[in-house]
């Protein structure tokens, strides 16, 4: 895509594949210097994109030689020799991956590298450390901004539920009076209001989840090469916050309803 930012991998195919073998959906490994392997996400971003098609990379035409399952690095992978010649860095590499026989030996490997002459100050990271760099906590101010947005959303949700339920209690004053005249206790009145709120909260959460997946689908259609992750943990927290906010917002209106005098409630117009 012209003008877009993307990550392009130049790889030594045999050694890179040995780390974790590619899973080919179609096609083969590199056959020529100007072959490119793309992942299924990139392939599906343009309808009809298939093995044998030509794409432009670094102002050169490359032939798609294979389509693999995503998760192997960049969306596009080309021979490292070709990458070096195109960017003027022949015989050089920016990242070297090592596969440990056991994750528990990571520290031993790092110490061994640092004990090698000339590599004392070489930056070595485990894959876990590398992935951790892309978490929200590593971006200055991101967690604070996210917490502020969540707090505002919870407060707004609380006020909306509070106002809605308080209005509902006022509009149903006579019904509440009838229930109290028939012997309904304060706990019964509060229970009725809270159960109604719980039903509305469940319906709202379901609509919210479905809408979120709908927006995610639209964003995926607009930006097909970008991943929009929705984890069960986030959905669980969202559901818990929405449900707790709804019940808290309904507590005061329910308490007001339970304290209404039956005579005054029946005479309410």
Secondary structure, 3 states (H helix, E strand, C coil): CCCCCCCEEEECHHHHHHHCCCCEEEECCCCCCCEEEEEHHHHHHCCCCCCCCEEEECCEEEEEEEEECCCCCCCEEEEHHHHHHHHCCCCCCCCCCCCCCCHHHHHHHHHHHHCCCCCCCCCCCCHHHHHHCCCHHHCCCHHHHHHHHHHHHHHHHHHHHHHHHHHHHHHCHHHHHHHHHCCCCHHHHHHHHHHHHHHHHHHHHHHHHHHHHHHHHHHHHHCCCCCCCCCHHHHHHHHHHHHHHHHHHHHHHHHHHHCCCHHHHHCCC
